[in-house]
Amino acid sequence: MKRMTVILALATLAAMVASPLMAAGVPGTINYQGRLTDGAGSNVTDGVYTLAFKIYDAPAGGSLLWNETKPVQVTSGLLTTQLGTGTAIPGNLFSGSASRYLGVTVNLDPEMPRVLLNSVAYAYQAKDADVATLAQDLTCTGCVSAGEIAANAVGASEIAADAVGASEIATGAVVGGVGGDIADGTVTGDDLATNSVGVDEIAANGVGAVEILAGAVGTSEVADGSLTAVDIDDEPGVASNTGAVQIEMDGTIQTLLLRSIVAPVAGYVLVVATAQFKINHVNGTLSSGRFGVSSTIGVFPSNQDLLVQISGNAPTGSYNQAVTVHGLFPTPGGSDTFYFLGDKASGSLYVDDLQLTLIYFPTAHGTVVSTTAPLGENAPDK
């Protein structure tokens, strides 16, 4: 009767039951080596012997789980073969914790005592292979939640270039601002592809002066026709009028010049008026007049009746002098008309070379005290 001494039996395969690893080319066999002797303990004669290999779930009796019969070359008593080349070993044969036993039969001899397969054979279905199989199967939505990922466990080094795109980020999943997902300064121009940020990506009032570098927006950044009057409502604007014909003052509040301006939105209008006046003065009499600007025809605001006069002690003659008046008026927006007013109190008075300028400002950058609203006609200052 022959005797078999097992020299080495090892598994070179992980999880056959999970075909992804088998597809990767891992062999599905067990390398078996042994020494075959006769009843006296001497090596058997060199030659080819028929060996039957069987795996059971018990050291005696039990269930046959797998078997394979094959010719094996024996030289100097030593033999080497691969179990599983003739009959495939089931992928789940070594799964779980149950013990497995190998029985060997040579030619027509009885089966030798079974041998317990140790952990080397169980590498055929390693614990790590179970985990690897699970990892390859993680394609379902929501399989891994935030609770399974430690804080700061996934950083830039764990994410391949271009691995995360728009399709991987749910709408509203990333927010900015205080306490948001994007720290200040972490996204620069280098991180944004050309044309990757459009109108849909920018919240209303999301871009202000702080977000735009000085000189960053020029003509090339503004498309033709993209700016209309609505887009430049907060721009200053001007209107003006002139008069070269000499006007004789008649003793009533006269409109020397007028001009209208259309303000796109509420703001302020600075009204500036200039004229040259001429007084034909007679010694012993007081020659005087007053000038101002107003938003109401024929009525001076209370702080706009600026007096010019020639003392009665002055010699008789013609006196020429320039006068400039100005006022700042609030506007609710829309069309407003402003007036350069003059009024002769006494003497002979003429004006010419008139200029009226209106300048619209949309914003106050400090405290504004507007020109007092018209309260009615005022007596000349004395």
C-alpha positions as CSV (number, residue, x, y, z in Angstrom):
1,M,0.0,0.0,0.0
2,K,1.2,3.4,-0.8
3,R,1.7,6.3,1.6
4,M,1.5,10.0,0.9
5,T,3.4,12.6,2.8
6,V,2.1,16.1,2.0
7,I,4.9,18.5,1.6
8,L,3.0,21.7,0.7
9,A,-0.6,22.5,-0.3
10,L,-1.5,26.1,-0.9
11,A,-4.1,28.2,-2.5
12,T,-3.2,30.8,-5.1
13,L,-6.7,32.2,-5.7
14,A,-9.0,34.7,-4.0
15,A,-12.8,34.6,-4.3
16,M,-14.0,32.7,-7.4
17,V,-17.6,33.2,-6.3
18,A,-17.2,36.9,-7.1
19,S,-16.3,36.8,-10.8
20,P,-14.8,40.3,-11.0
21,L,-11.5,39.0,-9.4
22,M,-11.5,35.9,-11.6
23,A,-11.9,38.2,-14.6
24,A,-8.8,40.0,-13.5
25,G,-6.8,36.8,-14.2
26,V,-6.3,35.2,-10.7
27,P,-5.7,31.4,-11.1
28,G,-8.5,29.1,-9.8
29,T,-6.2,26.2,-8.7
30,I,-4.5,24.8,-5.6
31,N,-0.8,23.9,-5.9
32,Y,-0.3,20.4,-4.4
33,Q,3.1,18.8,-3.6
34,G,3.8,15.5,-1.9
35,R,6.0,12.4,-1.4
36,L,4.8,8.9,-2.4
37,T,6.3,5.9,-0.6
38,D,5.6,2.2,-0.4
39,G,4.6,0.2,2.7
40,A,8.2,0.1,3.8
41,G,8.6,3.8,3.6
42,S,10.8,3.7,0.4
43,N,10.1,5.9,-2.5
44,V,7.9,4.4,-5.2
45,T,9.3,3.6,-8.6
46,D,9.4,6.6,-11.0
47,G,6.4,6.7,-13.3
48,V,3.0,8.0,-13.9
49,Y,0.4,7.2,-11.2
50,T,-3.4,7.8,-11.2
51,L,-4.3,10.0,-8.3
52,A,-7.8,10.8,-7.1
53,F,-8.2,14.0,-5.0
54,K,-11.3,14.6,-3.0
55,I,-12.4,17.4,-0.6
56,Y,-14.9,16.6,2.2
57,D,-16.6,18.6,5.0
58,A,-15.5,16.0,7.7
59,P,-12.4,14.0,8.6
60,A,-14.4,10.8,8.0
61,G,-17.6,10.2,6.3
62,G,-19.4,13.6,5.7
63,S,-20.2,15.0,2.3
64,L,-18.0,15.0,-0.8
65,L,-17.7,18.6,-1.9
66,W,-15.3,18.2,-4.8
67,N,-13.2,15.6,-6.6
68,E,-10.7,15.2,-9.4
69,T,-8.8,12.2,-10.9
70,K,-5.7,12.8,-12.9
71,P,-2.4,11.2,-14.0
72,V,0.6,12.5,-12.0
73,Q,4.3,12.1,-12.7
74,V,6.3,10.8,-9.7
75,T,10.1,11.2,-9.7
76,S,12.2,10.0,-6.8
77,G,9.0,9.8,-4.8
78,L,8.1,13.5,-5.3
79,L,5.1,14.7,-7.1
80,T,3.7,18.2,-8.0
81,T,0.2,18.9,-9.5
82,Q,-2.4,21.6,-9.7
83,L,-5.8,20.8,-8.2
84,G,-8.7,22.2,-10.2
85,T,-7.2,21.9,-13.7
86,G,-9.5,19.0,-14.6
87,T,-12.6,19.8,-12.4
88,A,-13.1,23.4,-11.4
89,I,-13.1,24.1,-7.7
90,P,-16.3,25.9,-6.6
91,G,-15.7,29.5,-5.8
92,N,-17.4,29.2,-2.4
93,L,-15.8,26.0,-1.3
94,F,-13.6,27.7,1.3
95,S,-16.0,30.5,2.2
96,G,-17.1,30.9,5.8
97,S,-15.4,29.2,8.7
98,A,-16.2,25.5,8.1
99,S,-13.3,23.0,7.9
100,R,-12.3,21.2,4.7
101,Y,-10.5,17.8,4.5
102,L,-8.4,16.4,1.5
103,G,-8.5,12.7,0.7
104,V,-6.1,11.1,-1.8
105,T,-6.3,7.7,-3.6
106,V,-3.3,6.2,-5.6
107,N,-4.3,3.8,-8.4
108,L,-6.7,1.2,-6.9
109,D,-5.4,1.5,-3.3
110,P,-7.8,2.6,-0.6
111,E,-8.1,6.3,0.2
112,M,-5.4,7.5,2.5
113,P,-6.4,9.2,5.8
114,R,-7.8,12.7,5.1
115,V,-5.7,15.7,5.8
116,L,-7.2,19.0,7.3
117,L,-6.6,21.8,4.9
118,N,-5.0,24.7,6.8
119,S,-5.2,28.5,6.3
120,V,-2.9,28.4,3.3
121,A,-5.6,26.7,1.3
122,Y,-8.2,29.1,2.7
123,A,-6.4,31.9,1.0
124,Y,-8.4,30.6,-1.9
125,Q,-11.3,32.7,-0.5
126,A,-9.6,35.3,1.6
127,K,-11.4,37.6,3.9
128,D,-9.8,40.5,2.0
129,A,-11.3,39.1,-1.2
130,D,-14.8,39.5,0.3
131,V,-14.1,43.1,1.0
132,A,-12.5,43.7,-2.4
133,T,-15.6,42.1,-4.1
134,L,-17.9,44.4,-2.1
135,A,-15.8,47.4,-3.0
136,Q,-16.1,46.6,-6.7
137,D,-19.8,46.3,-6.4
138,L,-20.4,49.8,-4.9
139,T,-22.1,51.3,-7.9
140,C,-25.4,52.0,-6.2
141,T,-26.6,55.5,-5.4
142,G,-26.5,56.3,-1.7
143,C,-24.5,53.2,-0.7
144,V,-21.9,55.4,1.2
145,S,-23.3,58.3,3.2
146,A,-21.6,61.1,5.1
147,G,-21.7,59.0,8.2
148,E,-19.4,56.4,6.6
149,I,-16.7,59.0,5.8
150,A,-14.6,60.6,8.5
151,A,-14.2,64.3,8.5
152,N,-11.3,65.4,6.2
153,A,-10.9,61.7,5.1
154,V,-11.2,62.7,1.4
155,G,-8.9,65.4,0.2
156,A,-7.3,66.5,-3.1
157,S,-4.8,63.6,-3.1
158,E,-7.8,61.1,-3.0
159,I,-9.5,62.6,-6.0
160,A,-8.1,62.2,-9.5
161,A,-7.9,65.2,-11.8
162,D,-11.2,65.9,-13.5
163,A,-12.8,63.1,-11.5
164,V,-15.5,65.4,-10.1
165,G,-17.6,67.3,-12.6
166,A,-21.1,68.9,-12.8
167,S,-22.8,65.5,-13.0
168,E,-21.3,64.4,-9.6
169,I,-22.5,67.5,-7.7
170,A,-26.2,67.8,-6.9
171,T,-28.0,71.1,-7.4
172,G,-27.5,73.2,-4.3
173,A,-25.0,70.8,-2.8
174,V,-22.2,73.3,-2.6
175,V,-22.8,76.8,-1.2
176,G,-20.6,79.7,-0.4
177,G,-20.8,82.5,2.1
178,V,-20.2,82.3,5.8
179,G,-20.3,78.7,7.0
180,G,-20.6,77.4,3.5
181,D,-18.6,74.8,1.6
182,I,-16.2,77.1,-0.2
183,A,-13.5,78.9,1.9
184,D,-12.6,82.5,0.9
185,G,-9.9,82.5,-1.7
186,T,-10.0,78.8,-2.5
187,V,-11.4,79.3,-6.0
188,T,-9.5,81.6,-8.3
189,G,-9.5,82.3,-12.1
190,D,-7.2,79.3,-12.6
191,D,-9.9,77.0,-11.3
192,L,-12.6,78.1,-13.7
193,A,-12.7,77.0,-17.3
194,T,-13.4,79.5,-20.0
195,N,-17.2,80.4,-20.1
196,S,-17.8,78.0,-17.2
197,V,-19.6,80.7,-15.1
198,G,-22.7,82.2,-16.7
199,V,-25.7,84.1,-15.6
200,D,-27.3,81.0,-14.1
201,E,-24.3,80.6,-11.8
202,I,-24.4,84.1,-10.4
203,A,-27.0,85.1,-7.8
204,A,-28.7,88.5,-8.0
205,N,-26.2,91.1,-6.6
206,G,-23.6,88.3,-6.3
207,V,-20.9,90.3,-8.0
208,G,-20.0,93.8,-6.8
209,A,-17.0,96.1,-6.8
210,V,-15.2,93.9,-4.3
211,E,-15.4,90.9,-6.7
212,I,-13.9,92.8,-9.6
213,L,-10.2,93.7,-9.8
214,A,-9.3,97.2,-10.9
215,G,-9.0,97.3,-14.7
216,A,-10.4,93.7,-15.0
217,V,-13.4,94.8,-17.1
218,G,-12.7,96.6,-20.4
219,T,-14.3,97.0,-23.8
220,S,-13.5,93.4,-24.7
221,E,-15.5,92.1,-21.8
222,V,-18.6,94.0,-22.7
223,A,-20.6,92.7,-25.7
224,D,-22.0,95.1,-28.3
225,G,-25.4,96.2,-27.2
226,S,-25.3,94.5,-23.8
227,L,-25.5,97.8,-21.9
228,T,-28.7,99.9,-22.3
229,A,-30.0,103.0,-20.5
230,V,-31.5,100.7,-17.8
231,D,-28.0,99.3,-17.1
232,I,-26.5,102.8,-16.5
233,D,-29.3,104.4,-14.5
234,D,-26.8,105.4,-11.8
235,E,-24.6,107.4,-14.1
236,P,-24.3,111.2,-13.8
237,G,-25.7,113.4,-16.6
238,V,-25.8,117.0,-17.7
239,A,-28.0,119.6,-19.5
240,S,-27.3,123.3,-20.2
241,N,-28.5,126.5,-21.9
242,T,-26.9,129.8,-22.8
243,G,-28.2,133.3,-23.7
244,A,-26.2,136.1,-25.4
245,V,-29.0,138.7,-25.9
246,Q,-28.9,141.5,-23.4
247,I,-32.0,141.6,-21.1
248,E,-33.2,144.8,-19.4
249,M,-34.5,144.1,-15.9
250,D,-38.1,145.4,-15.5
251,G,-38.7,145.3,-11.7
252,T,-40.4,141.9,-11.7
253,I,-39.0,138.4,-11.1
254,Q,-37.9,137.5,-14.5
255,T,-36.8,134.1,-16.0
256,L,-33.5,134.8,-17.5
257,L,-32.8,131.2,-18.7
258,L,-34.5,127.8,-18.2
259,R,-33.5,124.2,-18.9
260,S,-35.1,120.7,-18.3
261,I,-33.2,117.5,-17.4
262,V,-34.5,113.9,-17.3
263,A,-33.2,111.9,-14.3
264,P,-33.4,108.1,-14.8
265,V,-33.8,107.5,-11.0
266,A,-34.1,109.6,-7.8
267,G,-31.0,111.7,-7.0
268,Y,-29.9,115.3,-7.0
269,V,-29.5,118.1,-9.6
270,L,-26.8,120.7,-9.1
271,V,-28.0,124.0,-10.8
272,V,-25.3,126.6,-11.6
273,A,-26.1,129.9,-13.3
274,T,-23.8,132.7,-14.4
275,A,-24.4,136.2,-16.0
276,Q,-22.8,139.5,-16.4
277,F,-24.9,142.4,-15.2
278,K,-24.6,146.1,-16.0
279,I,-25.9,148.9,-13.8
280,N,-26.3,152.5,-15.1
281,H,-25.9,154.2,-11.8
282,V,-26.9,157.8,-10.7
283,N,-25.1,159.2,-7.7
284,G,-27.4,159.7,-4.7
285,T,-29.6,156.7,-5.6
286,L,-29.3,153.0,-4.6
287,S,-29.0,150.6,-7.6
288,S,-29.7,146.9,-6.7
289,G,-31.1,143.6,-7.9
290,R,-31.2,140.0,-6.9
291,F,-30.4,136.6,-8.6
292,G,-31.0,133.0,-7.9
293,V,-31.9,129.5,-9.3
294,S,-35.2,127.8,-8.6
295,S,-37.3,124.8,-9.5
296,T,-40.4,127.0,-9.5
297,I,-40.9,129.7,-12.1
298,G,-41.2,133.2,-10.7
299,V,-40.4,132.2,-7.1
300,F,-37.0,132.4,-5.3
301,P,-36.1,129.8,-2.7
302,S,-35.5,131.5,0.6
303,N,-31.7,131.1,0.3
304,Q,-31.5,132.0,-3.4
305,D,-32.2,135.8,-3.5
306,L,-28.5,136.9,-3.8
307,L,-28.2,140.7,-3.7
308,V,-26.0,142.9,-6.0
309,Q,-26.0,146.6,-5.5
310,I,-24.2,149.9,-6.1
311,S,-24.2,152.3,-3.1
312,G,-25.9,155.7,-3.5
313,N,-22.6,157.3,-2.7
314,A,-21.0,155.9,-5.8
315,P,-20.3,158.2,-8.7
316,T,-22.7,158.3,-11.6
317,G,-21.7,155.9,-14.3
318,S,-21.9,152.3,-15.7
319,Y,-20.9,149.4,-13.5
320,N,-20.2,145.9,-14.9
321,Q,-19.9,142.8,-12.7
322,A,-20.3,139.0,-13.0
323,V,-22.6,137.0,-10.8
324,T,-22.8,133.3,-10.2
325,V,-25.5,131.5,-8.2
326,H,-26.0,127.8,-7.6
327,G,-28.3,125.4,-5.7
328,L,-28.7,121.7,-5.1
329,F,-32.2,120.2,-5.6
330,P,-33.5,116.7,-4.9
331,T,-35.3,114.9,-7.7
332,P,-37.5,111.9,-7.6
333,G,-36.5,111.0,-11.1
334,G,-38.1,111.9,-14.4
335,S,-38.2,115.4,-16.0
336,D,-37.4,118.5,-13.9
337,T,-37.2,122.2,-15.1
338,F,-35.0,124.7,-13.4
339,Y,-34.9,128.5,-13.8
340,F,-32.3,131.3,-13.6
341,L,-34.2,134.1,-12.0
342,G,-33.4,137.9,-11.8
343,D,-35.3,140.8,-10.1
344,K,-34.4,144.5,-10.3
345,A,-35.1,146.4,-7.0
346,S,-34.0,149.9,-8.1
347,G,-31.9,151.7,-10.7
348,S,-31.2,150.7,-14.3
349,L,-29.9,147.1,-14.6
350,Y,-29.2,144.8,-17.6
351,V,-27.8,141.2,-17.9
352,D,-26.1,139.3,-20.8
353,D,-23.7,136.4,-21.4
354,L,-26.0,134.0,-19.5
355,Q,-25.1,130.4,-18.7
356,L,-27.3,127.8,-17.0
357,T,-25.9,124.3,-16.3
358,L,-27.7,121.3,-14.7
359,I,-25.7,118.3,-13.4
360,Y,-27.5,115.1,-12.3
361,F,-26.0,112.9,-9.5
362,P,-27.6,109.6,-8.6
363,T,-25.9,109.1,-5.2
364,A,-25.0,111.0,-2.2
365,H,-21.6,110.1,-0.5
366,G,-22.2,112.3,2.5
367,T,-24.7,114.5,4.2
368,V,-26.8,116.6,1.7
369,V,-28.6,119.8,2.6
370,S,-30.7,120.7,-0.4
371,T,-31.6,124.2,-1.5
372,T,-34.6,125.4,0.5
373,A,-37.9,124.9,-1.3
374,P,-39.5,128.0,-2.7
375,L,-41.6,129.8,0.0
376,G,-42.8,132.7,-2.0
377,E,-41.4,136.0,-3.1
378,N,-38.9,137.6,-0.8
379,A,-38.0,141.3,-0.4
380,P,-34.5,142.3,-1.5
381,D,-31.8,142.0,1.1
382,K,-30.7,145.4,2.4
